[in-house]
Every structure is written in structure tokens, then in C-alpha cells.
Amino acid sequence: MIPADVKLDTLGYFCPMPIILTSKKIKELVPGQVLEVASDDEGIKKDMPAWCETTGHEWVGLEEEPGGDKTIYKTYIKKAGS
């Protein structure tokens, strides 16, 4: 399990909403903090690393958890900056 400072629940939202919500939430963090984003949209597995590459934030990793009829994807982003 990857430790996170802040968690963001985007369950039930589909592309591009998890990325939009992540973009808003990451602005509230201080550089170096880790944001956990929970999503049931499989697209986040590709979208989040791509977003991190575009914005300069560090994509820390991904965990998948079975969640009944849907898999829960938890992605972790470290806020960039000094």
C-alpha cells in the first residue's frame, strides 16, 4: 500500500472527470504531498500517468482492488515543486 497525504474519491465518474477533479485537488496540496485518487474508470490507468507527464507531477503508482462488480483503481500522484 502506498501512503497518501490526501484522498480523492472519483468513483462513478468517467473520463475526463477524474482528471479534472485531480487537477483541482492537487492545487490544495503542498509540494511533495501524495494524492490518492480512487476511480472505477479503467481509463485512469493510462490517463493519470499521461496527465502527470503533461503537468510535471510525479506518478507514484497504481493499485487495483476488487470492488464487487467493479475494480477500484487507486492512483498516486506526488505534487511537484520545491
LINFENTA-V976003 format. One record per pair of residues at least 12 apart in sequence whose C-alpha atoms are under 10 Angstrom apart, sorted by the first residue. I is the first residue (numbers start at 1). GAP is how many residues later the second one is. D is the distance in whole Angstrom. If there is no record, write none. Layout:
i: [I I]
gap: [GAP GAP]
d: [D D]
This chain:
i: [1 1 1 1 2 2 2 2 2 2 2 2 2 3 3 3 3 3 4 4 4 4 4 4 4 4 5 5 5 5 5 5 5 6 6 6 6 6 6 6 6 6 6 7 7 7 7 7 7 7 7 7 8 8 8 8 8 8 8 8 8 8 8 9 9 9 9 9 9 9 9 10 10 10 10 10 10 10 11 11 11 11 11 11 11 12 12 12 12 13 13 13 14 14 14 14 14 14 15 15 15 15 15 16 16 16 16 17 18 18 18 18 18 18 18 18 18 19 19 19 19 19 19 21 22 22 22 22 22 22 23 23 23 25 26 26 26 26 26 27 28 29 29 29 30 30 30 30 30 31 31 31 31 31 31 32 32 32 32 32 32 32 32 33 33 33 33 34 34 34 34 34 34 34 34 34 35 35 35 35 35 35 35 35 36 36 36 36 36 36 36 36 36 37 37 37 37 37 37 37 38 38 38 38 38 38 38 38 39 39 39 39 39 39 39 40 40 40 40 40 40 40 40 41 41 41 41 42 42 42 42 42 43 44 44 44 44 45 45 45 45 45 45 45 48 48 48 48 48 49 49 49 49 49 52 52 52 52 55 55 56 56 56 56 57 57 57 57 57 58 58 58 58 58 59 59 59 59 59 60 60 60 60 61 61 61 61 61 62 62 62 62 63 63]
gap: [60 61 62 73 32 34 58 59 60 61 72 73 74 30 31 32 33 73 29 30 31 32 33 72 73 74 24 27 28 29 30 31 73 19 20 22 23 27 28 29 30 31 70 15 18 27 28 29 30 31 67 69 13 14 17 18 27 28 29 30 31 66 67 12 13 27 28 29 30 31 65 12 27 28 29 30 31 64 26 27 28 29 30 61 62 26 27 28 29 26 27 28 25 26 27 28 29 30 26 27 28 29 32 25 27 28 31 24 19 20 21 22 23 25 26 29 30 18 25 28 29 32 33 16 13 14 15 26 29 55 28 29 32 12 31 51 52 53 54 52 51 49 50 51 48 49 50 51 52 26 47 48 49 50 51 25 26 45 46 47 48 49 50 44 45 46 47 23 24 25 26 42 43 44 45 46 24 25 39 40 41 42 43 44 24 25 26 37 38 39 40 41 42 25 35 36 37 38 39 40 24 25 26 34 35 36 37 38 25 31 32 33 34 35 36 24 25 27 30 31 32 33 34 29 30 31 32 22 28 29 30 31 30 18 29 30 31 16 17 18 19 28 29 30 13 14 27 28 29 12 13 26 27 28 25 26 27 28 24 25 22 23 24 25 20 21 22 23 24 18 19 20 21 22 16 17 18 19 20 15 16 17 18 13 14 15 16 17 12 13 14 15 12 13]
d: [10 10 8 10 9 9 8 8 9 8 9 9 8 10 8 9 8 9 8 5 6 6 10 7 9 9 9 10 6 5 6 8 10 9 9 10 8 8 7 5 6 9 10 10 9 9 6 5 6 8 10 9 8 7 8 10 7 6 5 6 9 9 10 9 10 8 6 5 7 10 9 9 7 6 5 8 9 10 9 6 5 5 8 8 9 10 7 7 8 7 8 7 8 8 6 9 8 9 7 9 7 8 8 10 9 9 9 10 8 9 7 10 8 10 8 9 9 9 8 8 7 7 10 9 8 9 7 9 10 9 9 10 9 10 9 9 9 7 10 9 10 9 7 10 10 7 9 8 9 9 8 5 5 5 6 9 9 9 6 5 6 7 8 8 6 6 9 10 9 9 8 6 5 4 6 10 10 9 10 8 6 5 6 8 10 10 9 10 6 6 5 7 9 9 10 8 5 5 6 8 10 9 10 7 6 4 7 9 10 10 9 6 5 6 8 10 10 9 7 6 5 6 9 9 8 8 8 10 10 8 8 7 10 10 8 9 8 10 7 10 10 8 9 8 10 10 7 9 8 9 10 9 10 9 8 9 9 9 10 9 10 8 6 9 7 6 5 5 8 8 6 5 7 7 8 6 5 6 9 8 5 5 7 8 6 5 8 10 6 4 6 9 7 9]
